[in-house]
Amino acid sequence: MKVLDCTKIRIVLVGFVAAIVLCGGSAKADFTFGEPVNLGPTVNNSSSYDYFPCPSADGLELFFVSDRPGGEGAEDLWVTTRTSVAEPWGDPINLGPTVNTSSTETGPTLSADGLELYFSAYTEDAFDILMTTRPTRNSAWGEPVSLGSFFYVDSETLVVCPSLSGDGLELYVAMGHAEPVHEWSVGVARRDSRDAPWQAPVRLGPQINSWSCQGHPGISSDGLLLVFSDIWACSPRPGGLGGTDLWLARRATRDGEWGTAINLGAPVNTAFGEDFAKISPDGSTLYFTTYHHTATGEIDWATGDLYQAPIIPIVDFNADGIVDAADMCIMVDYWGTDEPLCDIGPMPWGDGVVDVEDLIVLAEHLFEDFALVAHWELDEEMGNIAYDSVGEYDGTVHGEPLWQPTEGKIDGALQFDGVDDYVSIPFVLNPTDGDFSVVAWLMGDVPGQIVLSQVSQAGRGNWLCTDSVEGCLMTELKGSGRPSSGPLLSEAKITDGTWHRIGLVWDGSYRRLYVDGAEVAKDAAPLSSLEDAYGGLYFGAGSDLSAGTFFSGLIDDVRIYNRVIEP
């Protein structure tokens, strides 16, 4: 197999982009978290407390803490390995009596070369940070050495749960008191070189420590992203989703100030409680712990599983739902600057300059419908299945709608009779879980009908519909807890017998309606959330399938995104 020359690839890409006419953008580039995945029964013990994951730089070792049987003490350090990042994790191995004792070892953090392992040790009357080393990756760990003399702050302050930066010059820690337990904060110890002694840790500023109880920090390998959690034993930090939540803060440079911490939100944070997060050294994956629930639905703080979630760069700079030449134009326009819009590599949050590293990331996603959850092209020629081309949400056709292979706006379309034709789709998303967008093409001439709806207990799940008088685009998807947040109605008539591309966008605060690329309606005031719904979708009928809601006309190319786009 021929080996690709990355240098030549970079030169070709730069030349290609440089040939494009410069143009601008309007959206802010960022990153998002994909759906969390449980590491499975090989790694997790269902009856144990498995937590504090720490991946190696090459992604082939994952250290963690567990109180499972077969250990040396209350909670021990374990490691699971794999032969490549494409392979599953193997059976966990206890680090043995040289490292683990009859007490508790927790909070592992690994150096970039994989030869130094820092961790916390708890005994009945002492808290300490230790370091153990090994001469090679295949060697056994040596006798741990205490860092206590370097970490003395005062007689009442505890320093625990270390997280080592990629260059080995910063060690982020939790600083607090055994009593009262609600006084914890995130701090950092520094040293001038790998051979120099550690300085005493200092607490970070109010951007991080703005609440009474935060800790368990995880610093990214480039030192620009910090994740941490509120401590479950205390009152939860305001703005969380339930129990313990994960938060993050960013800074532009290693010596810059940390920005205001924000909640990671769904799908990472849930009501189950999430904690002990670490970012993989390549910035592609977030590892963390989710607590179990008891039979009565309460959080069981004594059990938990290890999870991972992908960290995904947002490369659709103009937020039109597809990564294409327009996005490359925008990157060229900001070439060599620190514009965060296009600074997407090598880590998903960028490195402070728009350069070849960012171009490589963009090239990997060219011509993708970014964050596209489901896409029904409706190009079938016959049959009772409307296939989802990107996901697992194939629809079932009801009634006798007509497949029109050549009459669609984009290839084929499905023609509904306005009487009993509709398509039912399995559950795709809950509107209250986060940002989303839905777009579709339609051609119809009868007002007061439903294009797309979701089954809901409240019966108000009509996402895209028209008013009964003028046939203008509207949505009946309402905000929760706000009686004044009724239907959102536009003045854009779409029942004129011609093709229109319509869209509904929820950005976490506002509902927006689009027709043919233009925003035609937006909430006058922000909403706290949307109504909760776990039902499936209907194309061409209302959420209760009542007479008069069935659509008459053609529907084509329905798409759902799990973020905000501008249709």
ZABAFI-231096 format. One record per residue (C-alpha): residue in one letter; x, y, z. Coordinates in nm, 4 decimals. Each point is the difference from the previous one (the first is absolute). Layout:
code|u|v|w
A|X|Y|Z
...
This chain:
code|u|v|w
M|0.0000|0.0000|0.0000
K|0.1365|0.3400|-0.0968
V|0.0805|0.2357|0.2879
L|-0.1403|0.3502|-0.0464
D|0.2332|0.2970|0.0210
C|-0.1718|0.2305|0.2534
T|0.2245|0.2932|-0.0949
K|-0.1084|-0.0197|-0.3626
I|-0.3617|-0.0329|0.1042
R|0.0254|0.3168|0.2067
I|0.1588|0.1920|-0.2901
V|-0.2734|-0.1132|-0.2406
L|-0.2750|0.0952|0.2449
V|0.1499|0.3417|0.0653
G|0.0317|0.0618|-0.3730
F|-0.3569|-0.1098|-0.0594
V|-0.1408|0.2281|0.2656
A|0.2152|0.2935|-0.1046
A|-0.1591|-0.0188|-0.3451
I|-0.3483|0.0561|0.1402
V|-0.1475|0.3490|0.0009
L|0.0140|0.1426|0.3524
C|-0.3294|0.0345|0.1787
G|-0.1305|0.0409|0.3548
G|-0.1964|-0.1939|0.2621
S|-0.2454|0.0692|0.2772
A|-0.0072|-0.3003|0.2349
K|0.2428|-0.0705|0.2818
A|0.2019|-0.3184|-0.0270
D|-0.0062|-0.2188|0.3063
F|-0.0060|-0.3631|0.1016
T|-0.2673|-0.2274|0.1298
F|-0.0246|-0.3313|0.1788
G|-0.1413|-0.3091|-0.1648
E|-0.2175|-0.2636|0.1614
P|0.1700|-0.1581|0.3050
V|0.0745|-0.3728|-0.0153
N|0.0413|-0.2361|0.2948
L|0.3397|-0.1736|-0.0124
G|-0.1806|-0.3279|0.0510
P|0.0087|-0.2995|0.2328
T|0.3631|-0.0905|-0.0731
V|0.1126|0.3266|0.1629
N|-0.2911|0.0851|0.2288
N|-0.1064|-0.2194|0.2895
S|-0.3741|0.0398|0.0421
S|0.0045|-0.0169|0.3806
S|0.3141|0.2105|0.0532
Y|0.1004|0.3635|0.0024
D|0.2116|0.0466|-0.3154
Y|0.1174|0.3575|-0.0387
F|0.2804|0.2517|-0.0696
P|0.1095|-0.1143|-0.3498
C|0.3425|0.1111|-0.1289
P|0.1037|-0.0856|-0.3600
S|0.3592|-0.0256|-0.1209
A|0.1337|0.2222|-0.2781
D|-0.0201|-0.2774|-0.2600
G|-0.3494|-0.1061|0.1098
L|0.1101|-0.3571|0.0762
E|-0.0179|0.0150|0.3815
L|-0.2844|0.1177|0.2191
F|0.0675|0.0299|0.3732
F|-0.2948|0.0288|0.2367
V|-0.1139|-0.0575|0.3568
S|-0.2251|-0.2812|0.1220
D|-0.1147|-0.1652|0.3198
R|-0.0710|-0.3274|-0.1820
P|0.1027|-0.3356|0.1478
G|0.3580|-0.1128|-0.0516
G|0.1667|0.3208|0.1109
E|0.2441|0.0795|0.2772
G|-0.2204|0.2349|0.2017
A|-0.3092|0.2174|0.0116
E|0.0541|0.1622|-0.3416
D|0.2904|-0.0856|-0.2308
L|0.1606|0.1135|-0.3227
W|-0.0691|-0.2261|-0.2982
V|0.0975|0.0112|-0.3686
T|-0.1622|-0.1341|-0.3135
T|0.1930|-0.0206|-0.3276
R|-0.0572|-0.0583|-0.3694
T|0.2283|-0.0672|-0.2974
S|-0.1389|0.2857|-0.2131
V|-0.2556|0.2774|0.0352
A|-0.2313|-0.1986|-0.2276
E|-0.0011|-0.2986|0.2345
P|-0.2172|-0.0456|0.3125
W|0.1444|0.0422|0.3484
G|0.1327|-0.3145|0.1676
D|-0.0592|-0.1400|0.3469
P|0.1108|0.2473|0.2720
I|0.3135|-0.0811|0.1991
N|0.0696|0.1161|0.3549
L|0.3254|0.1999|0.0308
G|0.0999|-0.2236|0.2876
P|0.1305|0.0409|0.3568
T|0.2943|0.2239|-0.0919
V|-0.2474|0.2768|-0.0927
N|-0.3254|-0.1029|0.1693
T|-0.0353|-0.0436|0.3749
S|-0.2679|-0.1048|0.2447
S|-0.1232|0.3609|0.0011
T|-0.1221|0.2045|-0.2992
E|0.1909|0.1026|-0.3138
T|-0.1861|0.2247|-0.2416
G|0.0280|0.2854|-0.2500
P|0.2613|-0.1351|-0.2467
T|0.1671|0.2303|-0.2520
L|0.2661|-0.1085|-0.2465
S|0.2958|0.1869|-0.1524
A|0.0130|0.0398|-0.3788
D|0.2764|-0.2608|-0.0321
G|-0.1957|-0.2443|0.2166
L|0.2844|-0.0461|0.2476
E|-0.1323|0.2041|0.2957
L|-0.3275|-0.0651|0.1778
Y|-0.1298|0.2471|0.2599
F|-0.2908|-0.0865|0.2284
S|-0.1639|0.0742|0.3347
A|0.0320|-0.2283|0.3018
Y|-0.2470|0.0075|0.2890
T|0.0495|-0.1570|0.3410
E|-0.1975|0.0425|0.3178
D|0.1978|0.3060|0.1070
A|0.1795|0.1275|-0.3124
F|-0.0511|0.1170|-0.3580
D|0.3016|-0.0040|-0.2303
I|0.1048|0.0294|-0.3641
L|0.2444|-0.2673|-0.1149
M|0.2000|-0.0658|-0.3150
T|0.1187|-0.3350|-0.1329
T|0.2249|-0.0519|-0.3020
R|0.0957|-0.2764|-0.2389
P|0.3072|-0.0125|-0.2283
T|-0.1984|-0.1170|-0.3060
R|-0.3628|-0.0397|-0.0967
N|0.0314|-0.3763|0.0442
S|0.1645|0.0191|0.3432
A|-0.1612|-0.0311|0.3432
W|-0.0734|0.3115|0.2022
G|0.2511|0.0888|0.2724
E|-0.0457|0.0943|0.3633
P|-0.2128|0.3194|0.0247
V|0.1573|0.3202|0.1350
S|-0.1975|0.2650|0.1887
L|-0.0229|0.3561|-0.1350
G|-0.1394|0.1198|0.3322
S|0.2884|0.2303|0.0900
F|-0.0523|0.1948|-0.3230
F|-0.3763|0.0239|0.0462
Y|-0.0231|0.1357|0.3509
V|-0.2320|0.3009|0.0028
D|-0.1123|0.0170|0.3594
S|-0.0911|-0.2409|0.2770
E|-0.3680|-0.0123|-0.0972
T|0.0119|-0.0174|-0.3813
L|-0.0128|-0.3318|-0.1840
V|0.1470|-0.0319|-0.3524
V|-0.1315|-0.2984|-0.1983
C|-0.1072|-0.1325|-0.3436
P|0.2919|0.1134|-0.2219
S|-0.0118|0.0556|-0.3773
L|0.3313|0.0489|-0.1837
S|0.0408|0.2297|-0.3012
G|0.1526|-0.1318|-0.3202
D|0.3335|0.1748|0.0568
G|0.0156|-0.1228|0.3590
L|0.0348|0.3519|0.1438
E|-0.3491|0.0446|0.1466
L|-0.1882|-0.2242|0.2386
Y|-0.3661|0.0909|0.0493
V|-0.1477|-0.1119|0.3316
A|-0.3034|0.0212|0.2246
M|0.0637|0.2089|0.3122
G|-0.2296|-0.0136|0.3000
H|-0.0756|-0.1011|0.3540
A|-0.1160|-0.3270|0.1480
E|-0.2443|0.1985|0.2116
P|-0.2120|0.1689|-0.1172
V|-0.0098|-0.1983|-0.3242
H|-0.1649|0.2771|-0.1995
E|0.3144|0.2148|-0.0281
W|0.1925|-0.1306|-0.3007
S|0.1606|0.1796|-0.2920
V|0.2248|-0.0700|-0.2980
G|0.3664|0.0962|0.0292
V|0.3238|-0.0462|-0.1923
A|0.3613|-0.0706|0.0991
R|0.2801|0.0942|-0.2379
R|0.3671|-0.0727|-0.0487
D|0.2604|0.1586|-0.2282
S|0.1209|-0.3251|-0.1571
R|-0.0614|-0.3734|0.0193
D|0.2931|-0.0288|0.2426
A|-0.0961|0.2969|0.2185
P|-0.2011|-0.0348|0.3231
W|-0.3690|0.0778|0.0050
Q|-0.1112|0.3336|0.1409
A|-0.2904|0.0098|0.2420
P|-0.3358|-0.0032|-0.1810
V|-0.2110|0.3134|-0.0285
R|-0.3737|0.0208|-0.0561
L|-0.1268|0.1067|-0.3414
G|-0.2111|0.3115|-0.0386
P|-0.3755|0.0561|0.0235
Q|-0.0600|-0.1109|-0.3603
I|0.0588|-0.3547|0.1253
N|-0.0596|0.0244|0.3727
S|-0.3212|0.1992|-0.0045
W|-0.1876|-0.2507|0.2130
S|0.0691|-0.1497|0.3390
C|0.0845|-0.3488|-0.1181
Q|0.1899|-0.0849|-0.3176
G|0.2765|-0.2505|-0.0601
H|0.1220|-0.3135|-0.1811
P|0.1760|0.2025|-0.2755
G|0.1181|-0.1362|-0.3344
I|0.2374|0.2121|-0.2088
S|0.0355|-0.0571|-0.3751
S|0.3425|-0.0926|-0.1359
D|0.0415|0.3433|-0.1601
G|-0.0987|0.1740|0.3242
L|-0.2784|0.2023|-0.1617
L|-0.3092|-0.1860|0.1200
L|-0.0896|-0.0885|0.3583
V|-0.2857|-0.2286|0.1010
F|-0.1120|-0.0373|0.3596
S|-0.3055|-0.0945|0.2024
D|-0.2072|0.1293|0.2818
I|0.0416|-0.2227|0.3040
W|-0.2942|-0.2314|0.0625
A|0.0229|0.0271|0.3804
C|-0.0861|0.3699|-0.0233
S|-0.2898|0.1939|-0.1412
P|0.0130|-0.0170|-0.3827
R|0.1517|0.2908|-0.1930
P|-0.2763|0.2175|-0.1536
G|-0.0738|-0.0743|-0.3650
G|0.0581|-0.3746|0.0210
L|-0.2235|-0.2771|-0.1269
G|-0.0070|-0.2113|0.3137
G|0.2205|-0.1539|0.2675
T|0.3628|0.0673|-0.0932
D|0.0668|0.1646|-0.3378
L|0.3067|0.0530|-0.2160
W|0.1112|0.3535|-0.0847
L|0.2696|0.1412|-0.2253
A|0.2016|0.3171|-0.0406
R|0.2312|0.1129|-0.2812
R|0.2953|0.2348|-0.0342
A|0.1671|0.1340|-0.3129
T|0.3602|-0.0609|0.1089
R|0.1849|-0.1920|0.2701
D|0.0669|0.3203|0.1944
G|-0.3430|0.1516|-0.0690
E|-0.2979|0.0385|0.2307
W|-0.2637|-0.2694|0.0201
G|-0.3376|0.0899|-0.1471
T|-0.3283|-0.0420|0.1828
A|-0.0866|-0.3640|0.0651
I|-0.2988|-0.1440|-0.1839
N|-0.2021|-0.3161|0.0524
L|0.0687|-0.2750|-0.2546
G|-0.3733|-0.0561|-0.0312
A|-0.1718|-0.2908|-0.1721
P|0.0776|-0.2607|-0.1155
V|0.2996|-0.0284|0.2385
N|-0.1650|0.1339|0.3154
T|-0.3157|-0.1727|0.1139
A|-0.2113|-0.0363|0.3115
F|0.2069|-0.3097|0.0863
G|0.3015|0.2099|0.1046
E|0.3321|0.0223|-0.1893
D|0.3460|0.0425|0.1547
F|0.3781|-0.0597|-0.0266
A|0.0586|0.1092|-0.3608
K|0.3220|-0.0228|-0.1980
I|0.0655|0.1039|-0.3601
S|0.1978|-0.2361|-0.2208
P|0.3419|0.1481|-0.0904
D|-0.0994|0.0354|-0.3667
G|-0.3113|0.1959|0.0991
S|-0.2383|-0.2397|-0.1733
T|-0.1697|-0.1666|0.2978
L|-0.1404|0.0899|0.3403
Y|0.0194|-0.2772|0.2604
F|-0.2126|0.0289|0.3132
T|-0.2120|-0.1841|0.2568
T|-0.3776|-0.0165|0.0173
Y|-0.1547|-0.1078|0.3292
H|-0.2560|-0.2790|0.0222
H|-0.3565|0.0470|0.1218
T|-0.1671|-0.1882|0.2820
A|-0.3230|-0.1944|-0.0461
T|-0.1898|0.3054|0.1251
G|0.1598|0.2277|-0.2610
E|0.2478|0.1766|0.2281
I|0.3693|0.0391|-0.0819
D|0.2124|-0.2777|0.1473
W|0.3229|0.1788|0.0889
A|0.1715|-0.3313|0.0805
T|-0.0180|-0.1488|-0.3523
G|0.0867|0.1303|-0.3441
D|0.1163|-0.0897|-0.3519
L|0.2671|0.1382|-0.2314
Y|-0.1242|0.1734|-0.3157
Q|0.1526|0.1714|-0.3001
A|-0.1398|0.2664|-0.2339
P|0.1557|0.1293|-0.3232
I|0.1072|0.3653|-0.0162
I|-0.1021|0.1257|-0.3433
P|0.1201|0.3226|-0.1660
I|-0.2684|0.2120|-0.1630
V|0.1352|0.0784|-0.3462
D|-0.3183|0.1289|-0.1600
F|0.1096|0.3624|0.0372
N|-0.2974|0.1648|-0.1724
A|-0.2501|-0.2330|0.1741
D|-0.1751|-0.1029|-0.3196
G|0.0044|-0.3694|0.0892
I|0.2682|-0.1184|-0.2413
V|0.3798|0.0277|-0.0082
D|0.1030|0.1211|-0.3447
A|0.2019|0.2550|-0.1964
A|-0.1779|0.2867|0.1737
D|0.1509|-0.1106|0.3308
M|0.3436|-0.0265|-0.1602
C|-0.0426|0.3582|-0.1260
I|-0.0641|0.1143|0.3545
M|0.3106|-0.1763|0.1315
V|0.2190|0.1636|-0.2649
D|-0.1433|0.3380|0.0922
Y|0.1295|-0.0445|0.3567
W|0.3247|-0.1762|-0.0895
G|0.2810|0.0782|0.2437
T|-0.2278|0.1689|0.2553
D|-0.1275|-0.1170|0.3373
E|-0.3626|0.0068|-0.1179
P|-0.1847|-0.2612|0.2133
L|-0.2493|-0.0537|-0.2827
C|0.2539|-0.2100|-0.1918
D|0.2452|-0.1047|0.2702
I|-0.1052|-0.3655|0.0168
G|0.3295|-0.1902|0.0160
P|0.2003|-0.1865|0.0972
M|-0.2245|-0.0205|0.3083
P|-0.3709|0.0564|-0.0663
W|0.0266|0.3303|0.1899
G|0.2987|0.1199|-0.2045
D|0.3483|0.1256|0.0844
G|-0.0280|0.3756|-0.0464
V|0.0798|0.0331|-0.3725
V|-0.1797|-0.0917|-0.3223
D|0.2503|-0.2079|-0.1958
V|0.0621|-0.3326|-0.1718
E|-0.1062|-0.1935|0.3114
D|-0.3472|0.1493|-0.0293
L|-0.0106|-0.0587|-0.3742
I|0.0724|-0.3695|0.0477
V|-0.2937|-0.0314|0.2407
L|-0.2289|0.1833|-0.2416
A|0.1094|-0.2202|-0.2904
E|-0.0926|-0.3120|0.1965
H|-0.3619|0.1193|0.0128
L|-0.0467|0.1495|-0.3469
F|-0.3442|-0.0599|-0.1541
E|-0.1376|-0.1501|0.3197
D|-0.3378|0.1018|0.1362
F|0.1420|0.0845|0.3400
A|-0.2029|-0.1044|0.3035
L|-0.2604|-0.1562|-0.2280
V|-0.1987|-0.2413|0.2172
A|-0.2455|-0.1239|-0.2600
H|-0.0674|0.0576|-0.3710
W|-0.3019|-0.1298|-0.1879
E|0.0702|0.0647|-0.3681
L|-0.3453|-0.1392|-0.0968
D|0.1425|-0.1148|-0.3335
E|-0.1470|-0.3513|0.0099
E|-0.1995|-0.1148|-0.3036
M|-0.2315|-0.2402|0.1859
G|-0.0568|-0.1788|0.3293
N|-0.1151|0.0853|0.3498
I|0.3386|0.1034|0.1465
A|0.1431|0.3544|-0.0002
Y|0.3693|-0.0618|0.0576
D|0.2245|0.2092|0.2242
S|0.3258|0.0357|-0.1946
V|0.2239|0.0885|0.2972
G|-0.1530|-0.1589|0.3086
E|-0.2315|-0.2737|0.1210
Y|-0.3302|0.1841|-0.0225
D|-0.1689|-0.1624|-0.2991
G|-0.3642|0.1021|-0.0291
T|-0.3156|-0.2006|-0.0698
V|-0.2330|0.1297|-0.2724
H|-0.3732|-0.0038|0.0844
G|-0.2966|0.0492|-0.2279
E|0.0817|0.0098|-0.3694
P|0.2315|0.2985|-0.0612
L|0.1584|-0.0006|-0.3446
W|0.3723|-0.0229|-0.0562
Q|0.0997|0.2579|-0.2617
P|0.3548|-0.0965|-0.1093
T|0.0402|0.2970|-0.2372
E|-0.2275|0.2656|0.1502
G|0.1940|0.0998|0.3103
K|0.2019|0.3115|0.0630
I|0.3058|-0.2257|0.0455
D|-0.0595|-0.3106|-0.2123
G|-0.3096|-0.1812|0.1323
A|-0.2705|0.0974|0.2493
L|-0.3040|-0.1449|0.1778
Q|-0.3478|0.1252|-0.0891
F|-0.2649|0.0075|0.2762
D|-0.3765|0.0093|-0.0658
G|-0.1088|0.2065|0.3039
V|-0.2358|-0.2758|0.1212
D|0.1866|-0.2877|0.1652
D|0.3545|-0.0026|-0.1408
Y|0.2911|0.0382|0.2403
V|0.3414|-0.1410|0.0975
S|0.0778|-0.1123|0.3561
I|0.3595|0.0270|0.1276
P|0.1487|-0.1507|0.3205
F|0.1085|0.2312|0.2827
V|0.2870|0.2235|-0.1168
L|0.0475|0.2643|0.2692
N|-0.1614|0.1717|0.2967
P|-0.0374|0.3748|-0.0715
T|0.0934|0.0887|0.3577
D|0.3401|-0.1757|-0.0164
G|0.1879|0.2680|-0.1939
D|0.0478|0.1899|-0.3254
F|-0.1463|-0.1468|-0.3168
S|-0.1113|0.0967|-0.3507
V|-0.2430|-0.1544|-0.2478
V|-0.0312|0.0979|-0.3676
A|-0.2102|-0.1309|-0.2893
W|-0.1239|0.0850|-0.3488
L|-0.3749|0.0127|-0.0599
M|-0.2474|0.0982|-0.2671
G|-0.3643|0.0377|0.1055
D|-0.3013|0.2292|-0.0405
V|-0.2305|-0.0719|0.2966
P|0.0338|0.2076|0.3235
G|-0.0310|-0.1454|0.3489
Q|0.1839|-0.3268|-0.0532
I|0.2926|-0.1688|0.1736
V|0.3333|-0.0710|-0.1697
L|0.1877|-0.1600|0.2913
S|-0.1090|-0.0839|0.3547
Q|0.1079|-0.1969|0.3062
V|-0.2265|-0.2150|0.2119
S|-0.0258|0.1611|0.3442
Q|-0.2185|-0.0469|0.3051
A|-0.0988|0.3644|-0.0141
G|-0.1113|-0.0370|-0.3621
R|0.1882|0.3154|-0.0972
G|0.2916|-0.1572|-0.1885
N|-0.0574|0.1553|-0.3432
W|0.3499|0.1115|-0.1002
L|-0.0726|0.1403|-0.3482
C|-0.3462|0.0978|-0.1160
T|-0.1997|0.2828|-0.1572
D|-0.2708|0.2222|0.1415
S|-0.3560|-0.0674|-0.1131
V|-0.0658|0.3470|-0.1448
E|0.2967|0.1097|-0.2122
G|0.2059|-0.3182|-0.0166
C|0.3013|0.1646|0.1636
L|0.2761|-0.2074|0.1579
M|-0.0321|-0.0530|0.3760
T|0.1013|-0.2342|0.2805
E|-0.2105|-0.1206|0.2913
L|0.2998|-0.1400|0.1867
K|-0.0233|0.1962|0.3246
G|0.2241|0.1005|0.2849
S|-0.0434|-0.1788|0.3323
G|-0.1046|0.1858|0.3139
R|-0.0909|0.3153|-0.1891
P|-0.3746|0.0248|-0.0818
S|0.0694|0.3062|-0.2163
S|0.2291|-0.1964|-0.2357
G|-0.2700|-0.1085|-0.2411
P|0.0341|-0.0844|-0.3704
L|0.2562|0.1954|-0.2015
L|-0.1598|0.1383|-0.3178
S|0.1746|0.1560|-0.2989
E|-0.1372|0.2178|-0.2793
A|0.1563|-0.2165|-0.2696
K|-0.2667|-0.1746|-0.2069
I|0.1154|-0.3388|-0.1237
T|-0.3277|-0.1443|-0.1345
D|0.0293|0.1556|-0.3463
G|0.0598|-0.3157|-0.2039
T|0.3756|0.0559|-0.0411
W|0.3024|-0.1602|0.1656
H|0.1242|0.1517|0.3267
R|0.2786|-0.1083|0.2335
I|-0.1268|0.0394|0.3568
G|0.1840|-0.0353|0.3286
L|-0.0410|0.0055|0.3779
V|0.3035|0.0741|0.2187
W|0.0231|-0.0152|0.3802
D|0.3181|0.1538|0.1440
G|-0.0736|-0.0621|0.3675
S|-0.1690|0.3374|0.0456
Y|-0.1924|0.0902|-0.3151
R|-0.2160|-0.1728|-0.2579
R|0.0703|0.1206|-0.3535
L|-0.1855|-0.0689|-0.3242
Y|0.1581|0.0152|-0.3444
V|-0.1403|0.0090|-0.3525
D|0.2256|-0.0202|-0.3044
G|0.3105|0.0952|0.1939
A|-0.1474|0.2994|0.1832
E|-0.0981|0.0218|0.3668
V|-0.3719|0.0785|0.0052
A|-0.0839|-0.0277|0.3728
K|0.1780|-0.0028|0.3375
D|-0.1172|0.0055|0.3614
A|-0.0141|0.3506|0.1429
A|0.1440|-0.1188|0.3331
P|0.2157|-0.3001|0.0935
L|-0.1639|-0.3222|0.1155
S|0.1416|-0.2120|0.2794
S|-0.0540|-0.3293|-0.1866
L|-0.2378|-0.1815|-0.2326
E|-0.2709|-0.2461|0.0930
D|0.1161|-0.3507|0.0805
A|-0.0905|-0.2702|-0.2549
Y|0.1197|-0.3538|-0.0619
G|-0.2308|-0.0937|-0.2860
G|0.0760|-0.0836|-0.3600
L|-0.0481|0.2337|-0.2966
Y|-0.2670|0.0287|-0.2662
F|0.0552|0.1402|-0.3481
G|-0.3191|0.1379|-0.1504
A|-0.2278|-0.0194|0.3052
G|-0.0622|0.1544|0.3408
S|0.1280|-0.1446|0.3243
D|-0.3427|-0.1543|0.0764
L|-0.0781|-0.1073|-0.3612
S|-0.3264|0.1924|0.0178
A|-0.2037|0.0767|-0.3121
G|0.0916|0.3278|-0.1657
T|0.3676|-0.0178|0.0951
F|0.1077|-0.2265|-0.2883
F|0.2204|0.1702|-0.2578
S|-0.0930|0.0341|-0.3644
G|0.2952|0.0400|-0.2360
L|0.3637|-0.1034|-0.0394
I|0.2637|-0.0343|0.2748
D|0.3664|-0.0532|-0.0823
D|0.3426|-0.0263|0.1646
V|-0.0755|0.0206|0.3743
R|0.3082|0.0523|0.2206
I|0.0510|0.0195|0.3780
Y|0.3181|0.1380|0.1604
N|0.1065|-0.0137|0.3652
R|0.1169|0.3603|-0.0010
V|-0.0868|0.3416|-0.1384
I|0.0286|0.0512|-0.3754
E|-0.1236|0.2801|-0.2233
P|-0.2255|-0.1642|-0.2617
